[in-house]
Amino acid sequence: MTYEELVATLKEIVEKADASKIKEHVAFQFNVEGEASGALYLEVADGKAHVEPYEYYDRDILVTTSAETLINLVSGKLDPVKAYLEGKIKAEGNLGKASILKEITGKKKGILKRK
């Protein structure tokens, strides 16, 4: 998988999502290591979520992970807390807002769900 394919896959997942119940702003920067390496961000603002292939210098949380783990997180196949505890992701920043990642992943009762 290339970096461009990773970004396109994440955009496709997020575009089908409903984040309308999330009222606060949060920006996650993901630093992808290994295959498809690079920086990108997922931002939730005004009840909408989107992914862009840029660094986000005013981010709330910085997450370092692999492309496979990132896709599994965003698609709701992997619980972010479990991923953190298993060492699949490293996170720094406003970890209070990091809990929103669990909400927007579509995991069980998550807010961001595929239509």
Backbone as CSV, one residue per row, in Angstrom:
resi,resn,N_x,N_y,N_z,CA_x,CA_y,CA_z,C_x,C_y,C_z
1,MET,0.852,-1.177,0.000,0.000,0.000,0.000,0.899,1.242,0.000
2,THR,0.532,2.225,-0.805,1.270,3.482,-0.828,0.629,4.476,0.133
3,TYR,1.342,5.546,0.403,0.808,6.617,1.242,-0.479,7.170,0.636
4,GLU,-0.486,7.388,-0.669,-1.665,7.935,-1.346,-2.865,6.994,-1.226
5,GLU,-2.616,5.691,-1.332,-3.695,4.707,-1.180,-4.222,4.702,0.252
6,LEU,-3.338,4.861,1.220,-3.758,4.923,2.619,-4.677,6.120,2.851
7,VAL,-4.264,7.284,2.378,-5.072,8.491,2.555,-6.429,8.313,1.878
8,ALA,-6.454,7.777,0.663,-7.710,7.567,-0.065,-8.625,6.596,0.684
9,THR,-8.053,5.533,1.238,-8.842,4.558,2.000,-9.452,5.202,3.239
10,LEU,-8.657,5.974,3.961,-9.157,6.627,5.173,-10.227,7.661,4.833
11,LYS,-10.020,8.427,3.754,-11.030,9.408,3.342,-12.349,8.715,3.017
12,GLU,-12.281,7.584,2.334,-13.487,6.845,1.974,-14.246,6.384,3.220
13,ILE,-13.516,5.890,4.201,-14.153,5.439,5.446,-14.809,6.612,6.158
14,VAL,-14.094,7.718,6.291,-14.576,8.879,7.045,-15.726,9.586,6.319
15,GLU,-15.684,9.631,4.975,-16.751,10.292,4.224,-18.100,9.609,4.404
16,LYS,-18.105,8.330,4.717,-19.349,7.574,4.911,-19.838,7.634,6.358
17,ALA,-19.173,8.418,7.168,-19.445,8.433,8.602,-20.332,9.601,9.008
18,ASP,-20.958,9.450,10.152,-21.788,10.496,10.735,-21.176,10.906,12.076
19,ALA,-20.600,12.093,12.108,-19.993,12.606,13.343,-20.818,13.746,13.917
20,SER,-22.074,13.813,13.548,-22.916,14.953,13.918,-23.127,15.107,15.426
21,LYS,-22.941,14.060,16.181,-23.152,14.154,17.631,-21.915,14.652,18.383
22,ILE,-20.800,14.746,17.694,-19.584,15.247,18.338,-19.557,16.757,18.159
23,LYS,-19.669,17.477,19.246,-19.785,18.932,19.191,-18.460,19.655,19.365
24,GLU,-17.482,19.007,19.964,-16.214,19.692,20.172,-15.265,19.461,18.991
25,HIS,-14.250,20.302,18.914,-13.241,20.178,17.872,-12.112,19.311,18.385
26,VAL,-11.632,18.411,17.548,-10.476,17.603,17.893,-9.706,17.291,16.612
27,ALA,-8.392,17.348,16.710,-7.531,17.059,15.567,-6.489,16.019,15.971
28,PHE,-6.478,14.917,15.249,-5.514,13.851,15.453,-4.506,13.896,14.311
29,GLN,-3.246,13.964,14.628,-2.238,13.767,13.591,-1.750,12.345,13.730
30,PHE,-1.672,11.651,12.620,-1.165,10.286,12.595,0.159,10.273,11.844
31,ASN,1.185,9.814,12.514,2.480,9.582,11.879,2.550,8.090,11.602
32,VAL,2.511,7.751,10.332,2.495,6.349,9.921,3.935,5.909,9.674
33,GLU,4.280,4.788,10.292,5.626,4.228,10.142,5.548,2.961,9.301
34,GLY,6.645,2.659,8.603,6.689,1.447,7.784,6.012,1.684,6.447
35,GLU,5.280,0.666,5.999,4.566,0.770,4.725,3.626,1.975,4.733
36,ALA,3.618,2.727,3.634,2.764,3.915,3.476,3.120,5.012,4.477
37,SER,4.380,5.115,4.827,4.784,6.078,5.853,4.526,7.514,5.423
38,GLY,4.224,8.340,6.420,3.951,9.750,6.203,3.068,10.279,7.308
39,ALA,2.732,11.559,7.212,1.875,12.199,8.215,0.546,12.570,7.568
40,LEU,-0.524,12.433,8.344,-1.854,12.850,7.899,-2.668,13.173,9.137
41,TYR,-3.822,13.788,8.924,-4.639,14.089,10.098,-6.095,13.769,9.871
42,LEU,-6.775,13.518,10.984,-8.216,13.346,11.040,-8.720,14.441,11.953
43,GLU,-9.623,15.257,11.427,-10.171,16.367,12.199,-11.676,16.224,12.304
44,VAL,-12.188,16.490,13.491,-13.630,16.547,13.708,-13.947,17.970,14.131
45,ALA,-14.814,18.623,13.346,-15.212,20.001,13.630,-16.626,20.209,13.111
46,ASP,-17.425,20.906,13.882,-18.799,21.216,13.470,-19.575,19.965,13.075
47,GLY,-19.350,18.868,13.784,-20.100,17.642,13.536,-19.700,16.901,12.273
48,LYS,-18.556,17.257,11.696,-18.088,16.576,10.484,-16.654,16.131,10.691
49,ALA,-16.319,15.015,10.079,-14.963,14.490,10.175,-14.359,14.416,8.782
50,HIS,-13.075,14.706,8.709,-12.390,14.565,7.433,-10.915,14.239,7.654
51,VAL,-10.314,13.692,6.617,-8.907,13.287,6.629,-8.182,14.085,5.554
52,GLU,-6.987,14.567,5.887,-6.162,15.297,4.921,-4.714,14.812,5.033
53,PRO,-3.992,14.812,3.914,-2.621,14.292,3.904,-1.570,15.324,4.289
54,TYR,-1.734,15.940,5.429,-0.802,16.968,5.877,-0.513,16.793,7.358
55,GLU,0.568,17.420,7.807,0.803,17.513,9.240,-0.149,18.569,9.788
56,TYR,-0.547,18.414,11.032,-1.474,19.346,11.674,-0.752,19.891,12.893
57,TYR,-0.174,21.069,12.740,0.687,21.601,13.799,-0.084,22.034,15.047
58,ASP,-1.355,22.309,14.915,-2.179,22.709,16.057,-3.024,21.524,16.527
59,ARG,-2.458,20.347,16.443,-3.186,19.115,16.773,-3.406,18.989,18.277
60,ASP,-4.401,18.183,18.620,-4.651,17.851,20.018,-3.865,16.609,20.428
61,ILE,-3.791,15.640,19.526,-3.161,14.370,19.825,-2.291,13.952,18.647
62,LEU,-1.126,13.422,18.953,-0.237,12.851,17.945,-0.190,11.349,18.178
63,VAL,-0.537,10.582,17.150,-0.550,9.125,17.236,0.451,8.577,16.226
64,THR,1.321,7.692,16.682,2.274,7.031,15.805,1.884,5.564,15.719
65,THR,1.771,5.065,14.476,1.310,3.691,14.276,1.644,3.232,12.868
66,SER,1.202,2.032,12.538,1.373,1.501,11.180,0.115,1.782,10.361
67,ALA,0.226,1.649,9.053,-0.918,1.862,8.165,-2.036,0.865,8.470
68,GLU,-1.687,-0.392,8.657,-2.688,-1.421,8.940,-3.443,-1.120,10.233
69,THR,-2.711,-0.759,11.268,-3.355,-0.436,12.546,-4.240,0.783,12.406
70,LEU,-3.800,1.797,11.679,-4.597,3.008,11.492,-5.906,2.702,10.781
71,ILE,-5.859,1.911,9.734,-7.094,1.537,9.024,-8.024,0.786,9.967
72,ASN,-7.483,-0.124,10.746,-8.308,-0.879,11.696,-8.909,0.022,12.766
73,LEU,-8.166,1.037,13.211,-8.693,1.986,14.196,-9.851,2.789,13.619
74,VAL,-9.633,3.382,12.450,-10.631,4.272,11.857,-11.871,3.498,11.410
75,SER,-11.699,2.259,10.993,-12.849,1.471,10.550,-13.586,0.804,11.706
76,GLY,-13.056,0.931,12.928,-13.730,0.376,14.097,-13.426,-1.081,14.359
77,LYS,-12.462,-1.646,13.654,-12.098,-3.047,13.862,-11.146,-3.236,15.036
78,LEU,-10.555,-2.125,15.509,-9.593,-2.193,16.611,-9.920,-1.101,17.620
79,ASP,-10.049,-1.498,18.860,-10.321,-0.558,19.938,-9.053,0.254,20.221
80,PRO,-9.149,1.604,20.233,-7.955,2.418,20.453,-7.281,2.192,21.803
81,VAL,-8.048,1.965,22.835,-7.456,1.719,24.157,-6.678,0.404,24.139
82,LYS,-7.264,-0.613,23.554,-6.588,-1.899,23.449,-5.314,-1.759,22.612
83,ALA,-5.399,-1.014,21.509,-4.228,-0.808,20.649,-3.106,-0.110,21.418
84,TYR,-3.475,0.870,22.237,-2.484,1.587,23.038,-1.835,0.656,24.065
85,LEU,-2.663,-0.114,24.755,-2.155,-1.017,25.794,-1.280,-2.120,25.201
86,GLU,-1.572,-2.520,23.968,-0.784,-3.557,23.302,0.449,-2.998,22.597
87,GLY,0.636,-1.680,22.647,1.793,-1.063,22.016,1.679,-0.896,20.509
88,LYS,0.469,-1.032,19.960,0.270,-0.868,18.522,0.225,0.596,18.116
89,ILE,-0.058,1.457,19.087,-0.026,2.896,18.846,0.713,3.563,19.997
90,LYS,1.317,4.699,19.684,1.890,5.578,20.696,1.108,6.870,20.591
91,ALA,0.751,7.453,21.711,-0.035,8.685,21.693,0.560,9.698,22.647
92,GLU,0.521,10.968,22.222,0.953,12.056,23.093,0.081,13.264,22.793
93,GLY,-0.038,14.116,23.801,-0.860,15.310,23.646,-1.995,15.307,24.647
94,ASN,-3.117,15.870,24.257,-4.283,15.974,25.117,-4.998,14.628,25.153
95,LEU,-4.566,13.766,26.039,-5.127,12.428,26.083,-6.580,12.416,26.555
96,GLY,-7.042,13.500,27.160,-8.464,13.625,27.484,-9.301,13.638,26.218
97,LYS,-8.820,14.343,25.209,-9.524,14.360,23.926,-9.291,13.078,23.137
98,ALA,-8.279,12.338,23.497,-7.992,11.095,22.795,-9.144,10.113,22.910
99,SER,-9.930,10.225,23.969,-11.074,9.327,24.130,-12.090,9.503,23.007
100,ILE,-12.064,10.653,22.338,-12.977,10.878,21.214,-12.654,9.925,20.078
101,LEU,-11.401,9.505,19.961,-11.051,8.552,18.912,-11.891,7.294,19.037
102,LYS,-12.113,6.866,20.260,-12.940,5.672,20.464,-14.372,5.931,20.009
103,GLU,-14.852,7.141,20.244,-16.214,7.481,19.831,-16.356,7.535,18.317
104,ILE,-15.350,8.029,17.631,-15.487,8.247,16.189,-15.051,7.065,15.351
105,THR,-14.683,5.976,15.971,-14.210,4.832,15.202,-15.315,3.908,14.741
106,GLY,-16.544,4.111,15.209,-17.606,3.200,14.818,-17.618,1.934,15.651
107,LYS,-16.772,1.855,16.647,-16.692,0.673,17.503,-17.945,0.580,18.362
108,LYS,-18.724,-0.434,18.160,-19.949,-0.707,18.901,-20.848,0.522,18.968
109,LYS,-20.826,1.263,20.057,-21.706,2.407,20.224,-21.059,3.707,19.765
110,GLY,-20.014,3.612,18.975,-19.319,4.799,18.503,-20.227,5.720,17.710
111,ILE,-19.906,6.976,17.679,-20.742,7.973,17.016,-20.528,7.964,15.518
112,LEU,-19.333,7.760,15.085,-19.019,7.825,13.664,-19.274,6.449,13.070
113,LYS,-20.405,6.273,12.470,-20.785,4.965,11.932,-20.992,5.050,10.437
114,ARG,-20.718,3.977,9.762,-20.953,3.936,8.321,-22.440,4.008,8.039
115,LYS,-22.777,4.710,6.981,-24.189,4.822,6.599,-24.616,3.586,5.852
